[in-house]
Amino acid sequence: MIGTFKNEAKTRIDVHAHAFPPEFMKLLRKNAARPLDIRSNWEWDESRFLGEMDQWGVGLQVLSLPHVYEYYDPANLLLGVELCQVANSDYAEICARRADRFRFFAAVPLPDAAAACTELDRARKIAGFSGITLSTNLHERTLDDPAFDSFFEHANAAGVVIFLHPLQRPFPKEWYGYRLEHLIGLPVDTTFTLARLALCGFFDRYANLKIIAAHVGGTLPFLAPRIERAFREGKSQNRPGHYFRKLFYDTSGPTHEAILAAVAKMFGSEQIVFGTDYPFGLGQEGKQYVEHAVGVVEDSGLSEIDLSKIFSANARKLLAL
């Protein structure tokens, strides 16, 4: 039931919700080159999604794939194009049927920049489109790779919102124990990517892009002062902190309320948006991910005005809802 927590924000907007829709899953299973690590309870189930949303006062979810690039080889770009097209069409059907509850971040088939531009243009015409999702690396290539310039120029001209989600990359063998390649590796890759973009001039070239950094920006809040010291070696017009204050940070992941308060102090509460990482299950703290995300915001010590911004107002403005 709604009301377990102090703030009765019944219009919470969840910008970080993953859905593996049915036609996408059919295509993926048909073409998978290896066993898929996708649990059955992660797949799309509209009644289950709506039930969880209603329980925790989430009025709207923006659906996305956590990453599409993991599921096809860069040598098979045609499959990548088809996977993105099918996923976006699946989301279009969901959003058309339940426009009151769902929107989506489209998948685009990078590293094929021309195909990604074409799919972006198609997706932008679909009701429910709120932006695109990208991984922090594209088959281990950095986002500032010159091969992607034409795509980012195209997206920048449209002022697209980009939901940036981490993707596993290879680490030294010592990392592959205790799930550290996942628990530490993913937020580190988010931090590396944002730092690199802030230093290489990416944000100067593509100033109209609006980027949401998943999981409260990874480890960025902790390392931002250290990253400032790289400014002399960088190519950007401004110090990294200038760009970090323009990013948006979602509240998802196994984070702590003190971290959220720190992000509000460092970058401003207007740069925080509510995200849950649903449907990725129970955390070891015994709370379901949506419950934990709501609690992190509620227990952050921020003002009621700030909570209202985080739960809905910031997303409404960012996504032009």
C-alpha positions, 0 to 999 in steps of 0.5 A: 500500500502507498503511505509506508513512507513519510512523503505522500508523493503519489506522482513519483516518476521512475526514470530507471526501470528496466523491461525485457519486452516479449518480441525482443526476448523472442528475437534474442533467444533465437539469436543468442550466441551464449546462455542469457543471464536474464531471469524470468522475473525481469521479463515484462509483466504489465500487471506485476510492474503496475502492482509494484508501482502502485504499492510504492506510489510510482505514477510513471516509469520510463522503461529501458534496456539496461544494455543492448550491446552485450547481446550482439557481437560488433561483427553482427551489426545487423542483429544489433539494428534489429534488436533495437528496432524490435525493443523500441516497437515493443515499448511503443506498444506498451506506451500506446496502451498505457500512456498514463503509466509508461514512457521509454528510453529508446535503444540505438544500434551503435557502434553503427552511427548511421543506423543509430541516427536512423533508429533515433529518428524513427523512435522520436516519432513514437508516442512515449519517447523520452530519450535514448539509453546508452552504455558507458562503453560500446563494445569496449570503445569509449563514447568519445571515439571519433567513429561516433561523432556523426551520431552525437552531432545528430543527437545534440541537434535534437537536444536528446536526453541520454540515460547512461547505464554501465556495461561490464568490461574486462578487468584483471583476473583478480577482480573476478571474485566476490562479484567485485567485477560487478559491484565495483566494476560497474560504478567505476566504469560510469565514473571513468566515462563521465570523467573522460567526457568532461576532460576530452571536450565532449560536453563542449561539442555536444552541449545540448545533450542532457545526460542522466548518470545511473546509480547516483553517478557511480563513484563520481561524487567521491572522486570529483575533487580528484578528477578536477586535478586532471583539468590541465591535461584535458581538452575541455573549456571548463573544469570537470565540476562545471560539467558534473553540475549539469548532469542528472543523477538517479537515486537507484542502486545499493546506495546510502541516503548520506550519498544522496544528500552529498550529491544534492550539496555538491551538484544541487537537488535539482540535478537528482531524479528518482530511479529504482532499477526495478525489477532487479529484485531484493537487495541484501539489506532485505528491501525490494529495490523500489522500497530501498530507492524510496527510503534513500530519498525519504531518509536523506534529510533533504527538505520537503521541497527537495524531495518533491523535486527529486520524486517528480518535478526534476523529471517532469522538467527534464523529460518535458512531461 
